[in-house]
Amino acid sequence: MLFVLGGSSTLFSQSQADSLSPRKPIDINILFNYYEQDGIHSAVTGGLGTEELKDRAAKLVVHIPVDTATSIDIQGSINQYTSASTDNIDSYVSSASIKDAHATLTFGYSKFILPNRLSWNAFVGGGIESDYISSSFGGGITLSSKDQNQELSLGVQVFLDTWIVIFPEELRVPGMVSLPTDKRRSYNFSATFSQVINRKLQASLTSDLVYQTGLLSTPFHRVYFQDEELPDIERLPSNRYKFPVGLRLNYFPLDFLVVRGYYRFYYDTYDILAHTFGLEIPLKPGPFTSFYPFGRYHYQRAAKYFAPYGIHLREQEFYTSDYDLSGFQSLKVGMGIRYAPLYGLLRFKRGPGKVGMLKSVDIRGSYYWRSDGLRAWSVGMDLGWGG
Amino acid sequence: MKSKRKSYLVFSILAGLMLSLSSCVSVKAYEKMYLNDSDMALKDRKGAYHEINVEAYREGAAGANGGKIGGGCGCN
Protein backbone atom coordinates (compact mmCIF):
# COMPACT_ATOMS: atom_id res chain seq x y z
CA MET A 1 0.00 0.00 0.00
CA LEU A 2 2.78 2.37 0.92
CA PHE A 3 4.55 1.52 -2.28
CA VAL A 4 1.44 2.39 -4.28
CA LEU A 5 1.12 5.72 -2.49
CA GLY A 6 4.81 6.41 -3.07
CA GLY A 7 4.34 5.63 -6.74
CA SER A 8 1.43 8.05 -7.15
CA SER A 9 3.31 10.85 -5.44
CA THR A 10 6.20 10.22 -7.75
CA LEU A 11 4.10 10.49 -10.87
CA PHE A 12 2.49 13.68 -9.62
CA SER A 13 5.83 15.22 -8.75
CA GLN A 14 7.31 14.14 -12.02
CA SER A 15 4.61 15.79 -14.12
CA GLN A 16 5.11 19.02 -12.20
CA ALA A 17 8.84 18.79 -12.46
CA ASP A 18 9.01 18.21 -16.20
CA SER A 19 7.70 21.69 -16.84
CA LEU A 20 9.92 23.27 -14.17
CA SER A 21 13.45 21.97 -14.44
CA PRO A 22 15.65 19.36 -16.07
CA ARG A 23 15.93 16.11 -14.17
CA LYS A 24 19.21 15.26 -12.46
CA PRO A 25 20.91 12.03 -13.50
CA ILE A 26 20.00 8.72 -11.85
CA ASP A 27 22.74 7.26 -9.63
CA ILE A 28 23.17 3.52 -9.27
CA ASN A 29 25.67 1.77 -7.05
CA ILE A 30 26.28 -1.96 -7.34
CA LEU A 31 28.19 -3.43 -4.41
CA PHE A 32 29.80 -6.83 -4.10
CA ASN A 33 31.47 -8.29 -1.02
CA TYR A 34 33.12 -11.52 0.04
CA TYR A 35 33.68 -12.16 3.76
CA GLU A 36 35.31 -15.02 5.61
CA GLN A 37 35.76 -15.56 9.34
CA ASP A 38 36.96 -18.25 11.71
CA GLY A 39 37.13 -18.55 15.46
CA ILE A 40 36.69 -21.02 18.30
CA HIS A 41 33.91 -19.46 20.38
CA SER A 42 30.63 -20.20 18.64
CA ALA A 43 27.59 -19.26 20.70
CA VAL A 44 25.62 -22.09 19.07
CA THR A 45 27.84 -24.60 20.90
CA GLY A 46 27.92 -22.66 24.17
CA GLY A 47 31.05 -20.58 23.60
CA LEU A 48 33.27 -23.42 22.37
CA GLY A 49 33.39 -24.51 18.75
CA THR A 50 33.99 -23.34 15.25
CA GLU A 51 32.77 -19.96 14.03
CA GLU A 52 33.76 -20.61 10.42
CA LEU A 53 31.61 -18.57 8.06
CA LYS A 54 31.76 -17.53 4.42
CA ASP A 55 29.47 -14.83 3.11
CA ARG A 56 28.90 -13.58 -0.42
CA ALA A 57 26.87 -10.39 -0.68
CA ALA A 58 25.56 -8.05 -3.34
CA LYS A 59 23.69 -4.78 -2.92
CA LEU A 60 21.97 -2.42 -5.34
CA VAL A 61 21.42 1.23 -4.43
CA VAL A 62 19.38 3.35 -6.84
CA HIS A 63 18.84 7.08 -6.40
CA ILE A 64 16.26 8.56 -8.77
CA PRO A 65 15.82 12.35 -8.75
CA VAL A 66 12.29 13.02 -9.88
CA ASP A 67 12.82 16.77 -10.03
CA THR A 68 15.03 19.27 -8.22
CA ALA A 69 13.06 18.76 -5.01
CA THR A 70 12.02 15.12 -5.00
CA SER A 71 13.85 11.85 -5.18
CA ILE A 72 13.23 8.14 -4.76
CA ASP A 73 15.70 5.64 -3.33
CA ILE A 74 15.54 1.90 -3.80
CA GLN A 75 17.91 -0.49 -2.06
CA GLY A 76 18.05 -4.24 -2.39
CA SER A 77 20.58 -6.66 -1.00
CA ILE A 78 21.18 -10.39 -0.89
CA ASN A 79 23.63 -12.47 1.14
CA GLN A 80 24.36 -16.13 0.70
CA TYR A 81 26.46 -17.79 3.38
CA THR A 82 27.74 -21.08 4.73
CA SER A 83 28.05 -21.28 8.50
CA ALA A 84 29.62 -24.05 10.57
CA SER A 85 28.10 -22.77 13.81
CA THR A 86 24.54 -22.77 12.49
CA ASP A 87 25.16 -26.29 11.23
CA ASN A 88 25.72 -27.31 14.86
CA ILE A 89 22.15 -26.55 15.95
CA ASP A 90 21.37 -30.14 15.08
CA SER A 91 24.64 -31.96 15.59
CA TYR A 92 27.81 -31.40 17.60
CA VAL A 93 30.18 -32.82 15.01
CA SER A 94 29.63 -31.38 11.60
CA SER A 95 31.24 -29.28 8.90
CA ALA A 96 30.87 -25.78 7.52
CA SER A 97 28.16 -26.90 5.19
CA ILE A 98 24.82 -25.32 6.06
CA LYS A 99 23.70 -22.72 3.55
CA ASP A 100 21.42 -19.80 4.16
CA ALA A 101 20.45 -16.55 2.52
CA HIS A 102 19.33 -13.11 3.64
CA ALA A 103 17.53 -10.66 1.36
CA THR A 104 16.34 -7.09 1.99
CA LEU A 105 14.44 -4.48 0.01
CA THR A 106 13.83 -0.82 0.95
CA PHE A 107 11.97 2.02 -0.76
CA GLY A 108 12.63 5.62 0.22
CA TYR A 109 11.13 8.96 -0.72
CA SER A 110 12.54 12.39 0.03
CA LYS A 111 11.39 15.89 -0.74
CA PHE A 112 12.59 19.44 -0.14
CA ILE A 113 9.99 21.71 1.42
CA LEU A 114 12.22 24.77 1.28
CA PRO A 115 14.81 24.59 -1.55
CA ASN A 116 18.14 23.38 -0.11
CA ARG A 117 17.01 24.24 3.44
CA LEU A 118 14.39 21.86 4.73
CA SER A 119 13.61 18.36 3.53
CA TRP A 120 11.79 15.29 4.79
CA ASN A 121 12.15 11.64 3.95
CA ALA A 122 10.39 8.36 4.60
CA PHE A 123 11.17 4.72 3.93
CA VAL A 124 9.57 1.31 4.13
CA GLY A 125 11.34 -2.00 3.78
CA GLY A 126 11.67 -5.62 4.71
CA GLY A 127 14.07 -8.50 5.03
CA ILE A 128 13.93 -12.28 5.21
CA GLU A 129 16.24 -15.15 6.12
CA SER A 130 15.54 -18.75 7.07
CA ASP A 131 14.80 -18.02 10.76
CA TYR A 132 13.99 -14.32 10.70
CA ILE A 133 11.47 -12.01 9.03
CA SER A 134 11.76 -8.26 9.37
CA SER A 135 9.81 -5.23 8.26
CA SER A 136 10.86 -1.65 8.80
CA PHE A 137 9.71 1.90 8.28
CA GLY A 138 10.82 5.33 9.32
CA GLY A 139 11.42 8.90 8.35
CA GLY A 140 13.15 12.09 9.20
CA ILE A 141 13.76 15.75 8.51
CA THR A 142 16.91 17.65 7.60
CA LEU A 143 17.35 21.37 8.19
CA SER A 144 20.27 23.30 6.70
CA SER A 145 21.46 26.80 7.47
CA LYS A 146 21.18 29.44 4.76
CA ASP A 147 24.91 29.24 3.96
CA GLN A 148 24.78 25.41 4.08
CA ASN A 149 27.46 25.35 6.78
CA GLN A 150 25.31 23.70 9.43
CA GLU A 151 22.89 20.85 9.10
CA LEU A 152 20.63 19.12 11.58
CA SER A 153 19.00 15.79 10.81
CA LEU A 154 16.42 14.07 13.00
CA GLY A 155 15.16 10.60 12.22
CA VAL A 156 13.28 7.62 13.52
CA GLN A 157 13.54 3.98 12.41
CA VAL A 158 11.29 1.13 13.47
CA PHE A 159 12.06 -2.56 12.90
CA LEU A 160 9.34 -5.16 13.48
CA ASP A 161 11.00 -8.56 13.48
CA THR A 162 9.68 -12.09 13.93
CA TRP A 163 11.80 -15.14 14.70
CA ILE A 164 11.07 -18.54 13.28
CA VAL A 165 12.09 -20.20 16.54
CA ILE A 166 14.52 -23.10 16.21
CA PHE A 167 15.84 -24.73 19.41
CA PRO A 168 19.00 -26.86 19.67
CA GLU A 169 18.33 -30.51 18.85
CA GLU A 170 18.62 -31.87 22.41
CA LEU A 171 16.17 -29.27 23.80
CA ARG A 172 13.29 -29.98 21.43
CA VAL A 173 11.41 -32.21 23.86
CA PRO A 174 7.95 -30.58 24.23
CA GLY A 175 7.79 -28.35 27.32
CA MET A 176 11.54 -28.47 27.93
CA VAL A 177 12.22 -24.89 26.90
CA SER A 178 9.86 -22.09 26.03
CA LEU A 179 10.00 -18.42 25.16
CA PRO A 180 7.48 -15.70 26.03
CA THR A 181 7.52 -14.24 22.51
CA ASP A 182 8.97 -14.69 19.05
CA LYS A 183 8.82 -10.95 18.27
CA ARG A 184 11.55 -8.35 18.42
CA ARG A 185 10.92 -4.62 18.14
CA SER A 186 13.66 -2.03 17.62
CA TYR A 187 13.08 1.73 17.76
CA ASN A 188 15.88 4.12 16.88
CA PHE A 189 15.77 7.88 17.38
CA SER A 190 18.69 9.57 15.71
CA ALA A 191 20.02 13.14 15.65
CA THR A 192 22.99 14.35 13.61
CA PHE A 193 24.44 17.82 13.67
CA SER A 194 27.12 18.65 11.10
CA GLN A 195 29.18 21.80 10.93
CA VAL A 196 31.64 23.31 8.45
CA ILE A 197 34.50 24.66 10.57
CA ASN A 198 36.60 26.21 7.83
CA ARG A 199 37.39 25.68 4.14
CA LYS A 200 39.22 22.42 4.90
CA LEU A 201 37.62 21.06 8.03
CA GLN A 202 34.17 19.79 8.91
CA ALA A 203 32.67 17.69 11.68
CA SER A 204 29.49 15.93 12.69
CA LEU A 205 28.05 14.59 15.91
CA THR A 206 25.49 11.76 15.83
CA SER A 207 23.54 10.57 18.80
CA ASP A 208 21.22 7.56 18.68
CA LEU A 209 18.79 6.30 21.25
CA VAL A 210 17.85 2.70 20.54
CA TYR A 211 15.16 0.79 22.41
CA GLN A 212 14.72 -2.93 21.77
CA THR A 213 12.05 -5.14 23.24
CA GLY A 214 10.89 -8.74 22.84
CA LEU A 215 13.05 -11.76 22.08
CA LEU A 216 16.55 -10.27 22.24
CA SER A 217 18.36 -13.57 22.75
CA THR A 218 18.96 -16.14 20.02
CA PRO A 219 16.84 -19.30 20.51
CA PHE A 220 19.51 -21.72 19.21
CA HIS A 221 22.43 -20.33 21.22
CA ARG A 222 23.39 -22.83 23.93
CA VAL A 223 24.61 -22.05 27.44
CA TYR A 224 26.38 -24.73 29.55
CA PHE A 225 26.38 -24.62 33.35
CA GLN A 226 28.71 -25.69 36.13
CA ASP A 227 28.21 -29.39 37.06
CA GLU A 228 25.39 -29.94 34.53
CA GLU A 229 25.58 -31.76 31.28
CA LEU A 230 22.39 -30.49 29.65
CA PRO A 231 22.52 -26.92 28.35
CA ASP A 232 19.78 -24.31 28.20
CA ILE A 233 19.15 -21.75 25.50
CA GLU A 234 20.56 -18.24 25.90
CA ARG A 235 18.39 -16.03 28.15
CA LEU A 236 18.60 -12.24 28.01
CA PRO A 237 16.36 -9.44 29.34
CA SER A 238 13.52 -8.50 27.02
CA ASN A 239 14.31 -4.78 27.12
CA ARG A 240 17.50 -3.10 26.08
CA TYR A 241 18.41 0.57 25.68
CA LYS A 242 21.48 1.56 23.66
CA PHE A 243 23.18 4.96 23.73
CA PRO A 244 25.77 5.40 20.98
CA VAL A 245 27.31 8.81 20.29
CA GLY A 246 29.62 9.24 17.28
CA LEU A 247 31.90 12.09 16.27
CA ARG A 248 33.38 12.51 12.80
CA LEU A 249 36.10 14.97 11.88
CA ASN A 250 37.30 15.29 8.28
CA TYR A 251 40.30 17.43 7.39
CA PHE A 252 41.93 18.26 4.03
CA PRO A 253 45.36 19.54 5.17
CA LEU A 254 47.23 19.16 1.86
CA ASP A 255 46.12 18.98 -1.76
CA PHE A 256 47.01 15.28 -1.89
CA LEU A 257 45.95 14.24 1.61
CA VAL A 258 42.68 13.90 3.54
CA VAL A 259 42.31 12.74 7.13
CA ARG A 260 39.00 11.16 8.17
CA GLY A 261 38.62 10.54 11.89
CA TYR A 262 35.83 8.81 13.78
CA TYR A 263 35.16 8.16 17.43
CA ARG A 264 32.15 6.44 19.02
CA PHE A 265 31.18 6.09 22.63
CA TYR A 266 28.65 3.36 23.38
CA TYR A 267 26.77 2.21 26.45
CA ASP A 268 23.75 -0.08 26.85
CA THR A 269 21.63 -1.50 29.63
CA TYR A 270 23.28 -4.93 29.28
CA ASP A 271 26.23 -2.97 30.75
CA ILE A 272 28.32 -3.08 27.58
CA LEU A 273 30.55 -0.04 27.38
CA ALA A 274 32.62 0.52 24.27
CA HIS A 275 34.97 2.98 22.60
CA THR A 276 35.60 2.83 18.86
CA PHE A 277 38.23 4.82 16.96
CA GLY A 278 38.47 4.94 13.18
CA LEU A 279 41.04 6.60 10.97
CA GLU A 280 41.20 6.74 7.19
CA ILE A 281 43.87 8.65 5.27
CA PRO A 282 43.00 9.05 1.58
CA LEU A 283 46.04 9.90 -0.55
CA LYS A 284 45.23 11.65 -3.83
CA PRO A 285 47.97 11.36 -6.46
CA GLY A 286 45.60 12.99 -8.97
CA PRO A 287 42.18 14.64 -9.01
CA PHE A 288 40.34 11.41 -9.84
CA THR A 289 42.18 8.79 -7.77
CA SER A 290 42.28 8.06 -4.03
CA PHE A 291 44.26 5.39 -2.23
CA TYR A 292 42.84 5.10 1.24
CA PRO A 293 44.46 3.06 3.97
CA PHE A 294 42.16 2.73 6.96
CA GLY A 295 42.17 1.33 10.46
CA ARG A 296 39.68 0.82 13.27
CA TYR A 297 40.19 -0.02 16.93
CA HIS A 298 37.35 -1.15 19.20
CA TYR A 299 37.39 -1.77 22.93
CA GLN A 300 34.38 -3.40 24.59
CA ARG A 301 33.52 -4.27 28.17
CA ALA A 302 31.53 -7.49 28.54
CA ALA A 303 27.78 -7.61 29.07
CA LYS A 304 26.95 -8.44 32.68
CA TYR A 305 25.18 -11.62 31.51
CA PHE A 306 28.21 -13.05 29.72
CA ALA A 307 30.37 -15.92 30.93
CA PRO A 308 32.38 -18.55 29.00
CA TYR A 309 31.49 -22.23 28.54
CA GLY A 310 30.51 -24.03 31.75
CA ILE A 311 30.79 -21.06 34.10
CA HIS A 312 27.16 -19.94 34.48
CA LEU A 313 24.95 -21.17 37.32
CA ARG A 314 21.50 -22.56 36.53
CA GLU A 315 19.83 -20.35 39.15
CA GLN A 316 20.82 -17.17 37.29
CA GLU A 317 17.93 -15.46 35.53
CA PHE A 318 19.92 -14.36 32.45
CA TYR A 319 22.94 -15.90 30.79
CA THR A 320 24.83 -15.95 27.49
CA SER A 321 28.10 -17.40 26.21
CA ASP A 322 28.00 -15.36 23.00
CA TYR A 323 31.48 -13.86 22.57
CA ASP A 324 29.99 -10.98 20.54
CA LEU A 325 28.79 -9.76 23.96
CA SER A 326 32.08 -10.53 25.74
CA GLY A 327 34.86 -8.13 26.69
CA PHE A 328 37.45 -7.80 23.94
CA GLN A 329 39.49 -5.53 21.76
CA SER A 330 39.33 -5.65 17.98
CA LEU A 331 41.45 -4.18 15.25
CA LYS A 332 40.68 -3.76 11.57
CA VAL A 333 43.18 -2.63 8.95
CA GLY A 334 42.59 -2.28 5.27
CA MET A 335 43.25 -0.51 2.02
CA GLY A 336 41.03 0.81 -0.73
CA ILE A 337 41.33 2.52 -4.07
CA ARG A 338 38.74 4.73 -5.72
CA TYR A 339 38.96 5.86 -9.33
CA ALA A 340 36.38 8.33 -10.66
CA PRO A 341 37.48 10.13 -13.87
CA LEU A 342 35.57 13.23 -14.92
CA TYR A 343 33.93 11.63 -17.97
CA GLY A 344 33.59 8.16 -16.49
CA LEU A 345 35.31 4.87 -17.20
CA LEU A 346 32.74 3.56 -19.62
CA ARG A 347 29.99 5.35 -21.53
CA PHE A 348 26.95 3.93 -23.30
CA LYS A 349 23.83 5.28 -25.01
CA ARG A 350 20.70 4.57 -22.98
CA GLY A 351 18.09 6.32 -25.13
CA PRO A 352 17.62 9.29 -27.44
CA GLY A 353 20.03 12.01 -26.29
CA LYS A 354 20.81 10.13 -23.06
CA VAL A 355 24.20 8.78 -22.07
CA GLY A 356 24.89 6.50 -19.16
CA MET A 357 28.31 5.84 -17.74
CA LEU A 358 30.31 3.91 -15.21
CA LYS A 359 31.36 6.87 -13.08
CA SER A 360 33.52 5.31 -10.41
CA VAL A 361 35.12 2.12 -9.17
CA ASP A 362 35.94 1.59 -5.50
CA ILE A 363 37.76 -1.58 -4.45
CA ARG A 364 38.67 -2.32 -0.82
CA GLY A 365 40.02 -5.12 1.32
CA SER A 366 40.34 -5.47 5.08
CA TYR A 367 41.55 -7.81 7.81
CA TYR A 368 39.78 -8.01 11.17
CA TRP A 369 41.31 -9.34 14.38
CA ARG A 370 39.44 -9.87 17.66
CA SER A 371 41.33 -10.54 20.88
CA ASP A 372 39.31 -13.73 21.64
CA GLY A 373 40.82 -15.35 18.56
CA LEU A 374 38.25 -14.51 15.87
CA ARG A 375 39.89 -13.62 12.56
CA ALA A 376 38.12 -12.31 9.46
CA TRP A 377 38.89 -10.77 6.11
CA SER A 378 36.80 -9.27 3.36
CA VAL A 379 37.09 -7.80 -0.12
CA GLY A 380 34.52 -5.55 -1.71
CA MET A 381 33.78 -3.51 -4.80
CA ASP A 382 31.48 -0.56 -5.44
CA LEU A 383 30.61 0.29 -9.04
CA GLY A 384 29.03 3.73 -9.38
CA TRP A 385 26.84 4.24 -12.46
CA GLY A 386 25.06 7.39 -13.57
CA GLY A 387 23.09 8.84 -16.42
CA MET B 1 30.65 3.93 39.38
CA LYS B 2 34.05 4.68 37.92
CA SER B 3 32.88 3.73 34.42
CA LYS B 4 29.79 5.93 34.79
CA ARG B 5 32.04 8.88 35.64
CA LYS B 6 34.11 8.07 32.56
CA SER B 7 30.97 7.99 30.43
CA TYR B 8 29.86 11.42 31.66
CA LEU B 9 33.35 12.76 30.98
CA VAL B 10 33.38 11.47 27.39
CA PHE B 11 29.88 12.81 26.78
CA SER B 12 30.84 16.24 28.23
CA ILE B 13 33.91 16.40 25.98
CA LEU B 14 31.80 15.61 22.91
CA ALA B 15 29.14 18.16 23.86
CA GLY B 16 31.82 20.79 24.54
CA LEU B 17 33.42 20.08 21.18
CA MET B 18 30.18 20.61 19.33
CA LEU B 19 29.39 23.81 21.26
CA SER B 20 32.80 25.18 20.35
CA LEU B 21 32.00 24.55 16.68
CA SER B 22 29.34 27.25 16.79
CA SER B 23 32.15 29.84 16.56
CA CYS B 24 33.24 28.53 13.16
CA VAL B 25 33.91 30.77 10.16
CA SER B 26 31.24 31.10 7.48
CA VAL B 27 32.43 29.39 4.33
CA LYS B 28 30.87 30.54 1.06
CA ALA B 29 29.63 28.05 -1.54
CA TYR B 30 32.46 28.94 -3.95
CA GLU B 31 35.03 28.23 -1.21
CA LYS B 32 33.89 24.63 -0.70
CA MET B 33 36.16 22.96 -3.24
CA TYR B 34 37.83 20.85 -0.54
CA LEU B 35 34.69 20.27 1.52
CA ASN B 36 32.75 18.99 -1.51
CA ASP B 37 35.40 16.39 -2.34
CA SER B 38 33.93 12.88 -2.07
CA ASP B 39 36.65 11.88 0.44
CA MET B 40 35.39 14.64 2.78
CA ALA B 41 31.84 13.29 3.06
CA LEU B 42 30.73 13.00 6.70
CA LYS B 43 29.58 9.42 6.33
CA ASP B 44 31.02 6.01 5.65
CA ARG B 45 31.81 5.01 2.09
CA LYS B 46 29.09 3.01 0.34
CA GLY B 47 31.66 0.27 -0.25
CA ALA B 48 32.05 -0.15 3.54
CA TYR B 49 28.39 -1.16 3.94
CA HIS B 50 29.01 -4.89 4.38
CA GLU B 51 31.95 -4.39 6.77
CA ILE B 52 29.81 -2.13 8.99
CA ASN B 53 27.07 -4.78 9.00
CA VAL B 54 29.52 -7.44 10.11
CA GLU B 55 30.88 -5.19 12.87
CA ALA B 56 27.33 -4.60 14.13
CA TYR B 57 26.91 -8.40 14.43
CA ARG B 58 30.38 -9.32 15.73
CA GLU B 59 30.43 -6.61 18.40
CA GLY B 60 27.81 -5.93 21.04
CA ALA B 61 28.11 -2.21 20.38
CA ALA B 62 26.53 -0.66 17.29
CA GLY B 63 24.95 2.56 16.08
CA ALA B 64 25.80 6.24 15.59
CA ASN B 65 27.47 5.42 12.29
CA GLY B 66 24.55 5.15 9.90
CA GLY B 67 24.71 1.37 10.16
CA LYS B 68 21.84 -0.95 10.94
CA ILE B 69 20.26 -1.30 14.40
CA GLY B 70 17.76 -4.02 13.56
CA GLY B 71 16.32 -6.12 10.80
CA GLY B 72 18.52 -9.21 10.92
CA CYS B 73 19.46 -11.72 13.57
CA GLY B 74 23.21 -11.88 12.87
CA CYS B 75 23.07 -15.12 14.78
CA ASN B 76 25.85 -17.12 13.16
Interface residues (C-beta under 8 A of the other chain):
Chain A: N29 L31 N33 Y35 Q37 A43 V44 L53 D55 A57 K59 V61 Y81 S83 S85 T86 D100 H102 T104 G125 G127 E129 D131 Y132 S134 S136 D147 Q148 N149 Q157 F159 D161 W163 R184 S186 N188 F193 S194 Q195 V196 I197 N198 R199 K200 Q202 A203 S204 L205 T206 S207 D208 V210 Q212 T218 F220 H221 K242 P244 V245 G246 L247 R248 N250 F252 V258 R260 Y262 R264 F265 Y266 Y267 D268 Y270 I272 L273 A274 H275 T276 P282 K284 S290 Y292 R296 H298 Q300 R301 A303 D324 L325 S330 K332 G336 R338 A340 D362 I363 R364 S366 Y368 R370 L374 A376 S378 G380 M381 D382 G384
Chain B: S3 K6 S7 V10 F11 L14 L17 M18 L21 S22 C24 V25 S26 V27 K28 A29 E31 K32 M33 Y34 L35 D37 S38 D39 M40 A41 L42 K43 R45 K46 G47 A48 Y49 H50 E51 V54 E55 Y57 R58 E59 G60 A61 A62 G63 A64 N65 G66 I69 G70 G71 G72 C73 G74 C75 N76
